[in-house]
Amino acid sequence: MTYCVAVKLKAGMVFLSDSRTNAGLDQISTFRKMIIYERPGDRFMCLLSAGNLSIAQSVREILQVERLDDGEDAEPLTIWNATNMFDAARVLGSAIRHVYERDGESLKRAGVDFNVSMLFGGQIGTEGMRLFQMYAAGNFIEATGETPFFQIGESKYGKPVLDRVINPDTPLDEAAKCVLVSMDSTLKSNLSVGLPLDLAVYEAGRLSSDRITCIDENNPYFRMVRSTWGEKLRQVFDEIDRPVWDGSPTDVPLMGCSTRSQPLKKIATPKEKLI
């Protein structure tokens, strides 16, 4: 399994992925799930993948040569000549369908689902940044101000902190810290997600990035985040008052705040008590 998250902010974009792939308890491997497509000064694009590893790798390879014909007089569209991220996402969708048409039936006969999902975001030229979530059918949705981040893979463990912190005005470094905390929560709760991690931070308008790193178990910042987050969570938990049933005026009682003071209760009859 895997966990990937991508965030689009006014200040830029943040991408994070783990690298664990497993096909059973005794077959755990490491594969990179992030790939950067960059032409400095012209375009910066980042692709994160989850799902069946062989399908994801095939899509990534085909994407670099995939050509989408938009008409007889139009130059075939690729990720390298697309003039906007929407067209680049269309090329990615075409690459996914290409792999399905080539391998879908044989995978089905082998009992393997065509399971792949991807996050694809970046900036081309003077157009604003865009972020897409791609599905196995090659279709996609785009992030908005109301939904500034996407997750794929084991998303449930890391989502609460993103919901509480991330909004379009979040600074880039704060967002990077938040996605690392989100990843730590996932690592803590799910063994199918594992180090090392790939992190890319893109500043709006730069059309390149020098803030791309691989994080392993010895990375001092991530070790600090993991230990501090755990300690602070425990500290905040300890500072919350325990529930009281009939408190003094200074206590916050657990009972008495609702017109329905008790759940439905069944009282056993004398006959039932003897059974």
TACOR-V107432 format. One record per residue. PHI is phi as a letter, one per 40 degrees, with the letter a starting at -180 (none if undefined). D_LAST is the distance of its C-alpha to the last C-alpha in whole Angstrom. Layout:
# TACOR-V107432
phi=PHI d_last=D_LAST
phi=PHI d_last=D_LAST
This chain:
# TACOR-V107432
phi=none d_last=49
phi=a d_last=51
phi=a d_last=52
phi=b d_last=55
phi=a d_last=55
phi=b d_last=59
phi=b d_last=60
phi=b d_last=62
phi=b d_last=64
phi=c d_last=67
phi=c d_last=68
phi=i d_last=68
phi=b d_last=65
phi=b d_last=63
phi=b d_last=61
phi=a d_last=59
phi=a d_last=57
phi=c d_last=56
phi=b d_last=57
phi=c d_last=54
phi=b d_last=53
phi=b d_last=51
phi=b d_last=50
phi=h d_last=48
phi=c d_last=47
phi=b d_last=50
phi=b d_last=52
phi=b d_last=53
phi=b d_last=56
phi=b d_last=58
phi=b d_last=60
phi=c d_last=61
phi=b d_last=60
phi=b d_last=63
phi=b d_last=66
phi=b d_last=69
phi=b d_last=72
phi=b d_last=74
phi=b d_last=78
phi=d d_last=79
phi=g d_last=81
phi=b d_last=79
phi=a d_last=76
phi=b d_last=72
phi=b d_last=69
phi=b d_last=66
phi=b d_last=64
phi=b d_last=60
phi=b d_last=58
phi=a d_last=54
phi=h d_last=53
phi=c d_last=54
phi=c d_last=57
phi=c d_last=59
phi=c d_last=59
phi=c d_last=60
phi=c d_last=63
phi=c d_last=64
phi=c d_last=64
phi=c d_last=66
phi=c d_last=69
phi=c d_last=69
phi=d d_last=69
phi=c d_last=72
phi=b d_last=74
phi=c d_last=72
phi=b d_last=75
phi=b d_last=74
phi=c d_last=76
phi=b d_last=77
phi=i d_last=80
phi=c d_last=83
phi=c d_last=85
phi=c d_last=82
phi=c d_last=82
phi=d d_last=79
phi=c d_last=76
phi=b d_last=75
phi=c d_last=73
phi=c d_last=77
phi=b d_last=79
phi=c d_last=76
phi=c d_last=77
phi=a d_last=74
phi=c d_last=70
phi=c d_last=69
phi=c d_last=71
phi=c d_last=70
phi=c d_last=67
phi=c d_last=68
phi=c d_last=69
phi=c d_last=66
phi=c d_last=64
phi=c d_last=67
phi=c d_last=66
phi=c d_last=63
phi=c d_last=63
phi=d d_last=66
phi=c d_last=64
phi=c d_last=61
phi=c d_last=64
phi=c d_last=65
phi=b d_last=62
phi=d d_last=59
phi=c d_last=59
phi=c d_last=59
phi=c d_last=56
phi=c d_last=54
phi=c d_last=55
phi=c d_last=54
phi=g d_last=51
phi=b d_last=52
phi=c d_last=51
phi=c d_last=54
phi=b d_last=53
phi=a d_last=55
phi=a d_last=55
phi=a d_last=58
phi=b d_last=59
phi=b d_last=63
phi=a d_last=65
phi=i d_last=68
phi=a d_last=72
phi=b d_last=75
phi=f d_last=78
phi=c d_last=78
phi=c d_last=75
phi=c d_last=72
phi=c d_last=69
phi=a d_last=66
phi=b d_last=63
phi=b d_last=61
phi=b d_last=58
phi=b d_last=58
phi=b d_last=56
phi=c d_last=56
phi=c d_last=58
phi=g d_last=61
phi=c d_last=60
phi=a d_last=59
phi=b d_last=59
phi=b d_last=61
phi=c d_last=60
phi=b d_last=60
phi=c d_last=61
phi=c d_last=57
phi=b d_last=56
phi=c d_last=58
phi=a d_last=56
phi=b d_last=55
phi=b d_last=53
phi=b d_last=52
phi=g d_last=50
phi=c d_last=47
phi=c d_last=47
phi=c d_last=44
phi=c d_last=44
phi=c d_last=48
phi=c d_last=48
phi=d d_last=46
phi=c d_last=50
phi=c d_last=52
phi=c d_last=50
phi=c d_last=51
phi=b d_last=54
phi=c d_last=56
phi=a d_last=58
phi=d d_last=62
phi=c d_last=64
phi=c d_last=62
phi=c d_last=65
phi=d d_last=65
phi=c d_last=65
phi=c d_last=61
phi=c d_last=60
phi=c d_last=61
phi=c d_last=59
phi=c d_last=56
phi=c d_last=56
phi=c d_last=56
phi=c d_last=53
phi=c d_last=51
phi=c d_last=52
phi=c d_last=51
phi=c d_last=47
phi=c d_last=47
phi=c d_last=48
phi=c d_last=46
phi=b d_last=43
phi=a d_last=44
phi=c d_last=46
phi=c d_last=47
phi=b d_last=50
phi=a d_last=52
phi=c d_last=56
phi=c d_last=59
phi=b d_last=59
phi=b d_last=62
phi=b d_last=63
phi=b d_last=65
phi=b d_last=66
phi=b d_last=69
phi=c d_last=71
phi=d d_last=72
phi=g d_last=75
phi=c d_last=76
phi=f d_last=76
phi=a d_last=75
phi=a d_last=73
phi=b d_last=73
phi=b d_last=70
phi=b d_last=68
phi=a d_last=67
phi=b d_last=64
phi=b d_last=62
phi=b d_last=60
phi=c d_last=58
phi=c d_last=62
phi=c d_last=62
phi=c d_last=63
phi=c d_last=62
phi=c d_last=59
phi=c d_last=58
phi=c d_last=58
phi=c d_last=56
phi=c d_last=53
phi=c d_last=53
phi=c d_last=54
phi=c d_last=52
phi=c d_last=49
phi=c d_last=50
phi=c d_last=51
phi=d d_last=47
phi=c d_last=46
phi=c d_last=48
phi=c d_last=47
phi=c d_last=44
phi=c d_last=44
phi=c d_last=46
phi=c d_last=43
phi=c d_last=42
phi=c d_last=38
phi=c d_last=36
phi=b d_last=35
phi=c d_last=33
phi=b d_last=35
phi=c d_last=39
phi=c d_last=42
phi=d d_last=45
phi=c d_last=46
phi=c d_last=42
phi=b d_last=41
phi=c d_last=37
phi=c d_last=35
phi=c d_last=33
phi=g d_last=35
phi=c d_last=37
phi=b d_last=35
phi=c d_last=35
phi=b d_last=31
phi=c d_last=30
phi=a d_last=26
phi=c d_last=25
phi=c d_last=22
phi=b d_last=19
phi=c d_last=16
phi=c d_last=14
phi=c d_last=10
phi=c d_last=10
phi=d d_last=9
phi=c d_last=7
phi=c d_last=5
phi=c d_last=6
phi=c d_last=4
phi=c d_last=0
